[in-house]
Amino acid sequence: MPRTKTMVTVLLVALGGWTGYRGYQYFFDLSKPSIDLQGIASEGYCAGNVQCTLVGKDNFKVSEVTVMLDNAPLVSKRVNKKEFEHPFAIDSRQLADGKHTLRLEAVKGAYHKEKTVAERTFVVDNQPLQAAFVRPNSDLKVFQGRTLHLQFQVNKEIQTAHVKAMSRTFDCVRESKHSPVYEAFIPIDAEEGANEYLLNVEVVDKVGNTQQLAQKFQILPFPFKKQTLVVDPLISAQES
């Protein structure tokens, strides 16, 4: 019997301590909850149906969370947990192409209702990728030992572009700031055979769409100056 009373006393003390600590957290803990969004990177590009997850936690508990998309309600949920994960989707096809802003809010479930606010800006890009060469096939000619200048035009921002020609890969760069024209410079060896060759361009936009362009180009023979050296066989024999 005394042992049972001791155990009850210990439990009551522990419960009282836990209750006191929770009471302290409720009235005096002024820390703010954390909140984050997975699925859309800051300043990232997205297209189609975007799967997201709202995650957060707090020392006491998070009472509720909200998400605003361009100042319009998107998510409003009561949580009442120390940690949470809430999946949701954004159909970017219902949004205009361009920049949009998500506003995230998490409210602490304590007396002072401390609030955490975060914003996430992202870019919607549902426009199909289009690319085309600037010059026609007949104009792509270059002499041996010179450099082939290749240009193509795109209809929107791209991530990368590469040209493959003669078993080598070359980076493409923007012609000028904000220009829709990209270009590449392909050096031609002086010993490269005069012939018709094929090049391929791979263009990748910000959301991962890819377009392939293929074009033929000609390497023309260049009339390099030639010099003939005559070696005296007698001198050669003496030197050997």
C-alpha positions in Angstrom: 0.0 0.0 0.0 2.7 2.6 0.9 4.4 1.7 -2.4 1.2 2.4 -4.3 0.9 5.8 -2.6 4.5 6.6 -3.5 3.9 5.8 -7.1 0.8 7.9 -7.2 2.6 10.8 -5.6 5.4 10.5 -8.2 2.9 10.5 -11.0 1.1 13.5 -9.6 4.3 15.4 -9.2 5.4 14.6 -12.7 2.0 15.5 -14.1 2.1 18.8 -12.2 5.5 19.5 -13.5 4.5 18.7 -17.1 1.3 20.9 -16.7 3.4 23.7 -15.2 5.8 23.5 -18.1 3.0 23.5 -20.7 1.4 26.4 -18.8 4.7 28.3 -19.0 4.9 27.6 -22.8 1.3 28.7 -23.3 1.7 32.1 -21.5 5.4 33.0 -21.8 7.0 31.2 -24.8 7.2 34.0 -27.4 9.0 31.9 -30.1 7.3 31.8 -33.5 6.4 28.7 -35.4 8.4 27.7 -38.5 6.7 27.2 -41.9 8.0 26.2 -45.3 6.7 25.2 -48.7 8.0 22.2 -50.6 7.3 21.7 -54.4 8.0 25.3 -55.6 11.4 26.9 -55.3 11.8 30.6 -54.6 11.9 32.3 -58.0 11.4 28.9 -59.6 9.5 28.1 -62.7 6.5 25.7 -62.9 3.9 24.4 -65.3 0.9 22.2 -65.2 -0.4 20.7 -62.0 2.1 21.5 -59.2 2.1 19.3 -56.2 3.1 21.1 -53.0 3.5 20.3 -49.3 3.2 22.8 -46.5 5.3 21.9 -43.5 5.9 23.5 -40.1 6.4 23.0 -36.4 6.4 24.8 -33.1 7.6 24.2 -29.5 4.1 24.4 -28.2 1.8 23.7 -31.2 0.7 25.3 -34.5 -3.0 26.2 -34.3 -3.7 27.1 -37.9 -2.1 27.8 -41.2 -3.2 29.7 -44.3 -1.8 30.1 -47.8 -2.7 33.1 -50.0 -2.1 33.0 -53.8 -1.9 36.5 -55.2 -3.9 37.8 -52.2 -6.7 35.2 -52.8 -7.3 32.4 -50.2 -5.8 29.0 -51.3 -5.4 27.0 -48.1 -7.0 27.5 -44.7 -6.5 24.7 -42.2 -6.7 24.1 -38.4 -3.7 22.1 -37.3 -3.3 22.0 -33.5 -0.1 20.0 -33.7 3.6 20.5 -32.9 4.6 19.3 -36.4 2.5 19.0 -39.5 2.6 18.3 -43.2 -0.3 19.4 -45.5 -0.2 18.4 -49.2 -2.1 20.5 -51.7 -2.0 21.2 -55.5 -1.8 24.4 -57.6 -3.2 24.1 -61.2 -0.9 26.7 -62.8 -2.9 26.4 -66.0 -5.5 28.5 -64.3 -3.0 31.2 -63.8 -1.5 33.7 -66.3 2.1 33.1 -67.4 4.5 35.2 -65.4 5.3 35.9 -61.7 3.0 35.0 -58.8 3.3 35.2 -55.0 2.4 32.8 -52.3 1.9 34.2 -48.8 2.3 31.6 -46.0 1.1 32.1 -42.4 1.3 29.9 -39.4 -0.2 30.9 -36.0 1.0 29.6 -32.7 -1.6 27.9 -30.5 -0.6 29.8 -27.4 -1.8 32.9 -25.5 0.0 35.5 -27.6 -0.8 33.8 -30.9 2.6 34.5 -32.4 2.5 34.5 -36.1 5.1 33.6 -38.8 4.6 35.0 -42.3 6.7 34.0 -45.3 6.4 34.8 -49.0 7.4 32.6 -52.0 7.6 34.2 -55.5 7.4 31.8 -58.5 7.0 32.0 -62.3 4.3 30.2 -64.3 5.4 29.1 -67.8 2.8 27.0 -69.7 3.8 28.4 -73.1 5.0 25.7 -75.5 8.7 26.0 -76.4 9.4 27.1 -80.0 12.8 27.6 -81.6 14.0 28.1 -85.2 17.2 28.9 -87.0 17.7 32.5 -88.0 19.5 31.8 -91.3 18.4 29.2 -93.9 20.3 26.1 -94.6 21.9 27.4 -97.8 23.7 30.2 -95.8 25.5 27.9 -93.4 28.8 27.8 -95.1 32.3 28.2 -93.6 35.9 27.9 -94.9 38.4 25.5 -93.5 40.2 27.1 -90.6 37.5 29.6 -89.9 34.6 29.8 -87.4 31.0 28.9 -88.1 28.5 31.4 -86.6 25.2 29.8 -85.8 22.1 31.6 -84.6 18.6 30.5 -83.6 15.6 32.3 -82.1 13.3 31.2 -79.2 9.9 32.4 -78.0 10.7 32.6 -74.3 13.3 32.3 -71.6 15.3 29.1 -71.8 17.6 27.3 -69.3 20.3 25.9 -71.6 21.1 25.3 -75.2 23.9 23.2 -76.7 25.1 22.5 -80.3 26.6 19.1 -81.3 28.7 19.1 -84.4 31.7 17.0 -85.6 31.7 14.9 -82.4 32.0 18.0 -80.2 29.6 20.0 -78.0 29.4 23.8 -77.9 27.5 26.1 -75.5 25.0 28.6 -76.9 24.8 32.1 -75.4 22.4 35.0 -75.7 23.2 37.5 -78.5 22.5 40.4 -76.2 20.6 41.1 -72.9 16.9 40.3 -73.3 17.4 39.2 -76.9 15.4 36.2 -78.1 18.3 35.2 -80.3 21.0 32.7 -79.1 24.2 32.0 -80.9 27.2 29.6 -80.9 30.7 29.8 -82.5 32.0 26.6 -83.9 35.7 26.6 -84.8 36.7 24.6 -87.9 40.0 22.9 -88.1 42.2 23.8 -91.1 42.6 20.1 -91.8 38.8 19.4 -91.7 37.6 17.9 -94.9 35.6 20.0 -97.3 32.2 18.4 -97.2 28.6 18.7 -95.9 28.0 18.1 -92.2 25.1 17.9 -89.8 24.7 19.8 -86.5 22.1 19.4 -83.8 20.9 22.0 -81.3 19.1 21.0 -78.0 17.1 23.7 -76.4 15.7 23.3 -72.8 13.4 25.8 -71.2 12.9 26.7 -67.6 10.3 24.0 -66.9 12.2 21.2 -68.7 10.6 21.2 -72.1 13.0 20.2 -74.8 13.2 21.0 -78.5 15.7 19.6 -81.0 16.9 21.5 -84.1 18.9 19.9 -87.0 20.7 21.7 -89.8 23.3 20.9 -92.4 26.3 23.1 -93.0 29.1 23.1 -95.6 32.8 23.4 -95.0 34.4 24.9 -98.1 38.0 24.4 -99.2 40.2 27.4 -98.4 43.1 28.2 -100.8 45.9 28.1 -98.2 49.3 29.3 -99.4 51.6 26.5 -100.1 55.4 26.4 -100.0 57.6 23.7 -101.4 60.9 23.0 -99.7 63.6 21.3 -101.7 66.2 19.4 -99.7 69.6 18.7 -101.2 70.2 15.0 -100.9 73.9 15.4 -100.4 73.5 17.7 -97.4 71.0 15.3 -95.9 73.3 12.4 -96.3 76.2 14.3 -94.7 74.0 15.3 -91.7 72.9 11.8 -91.2 
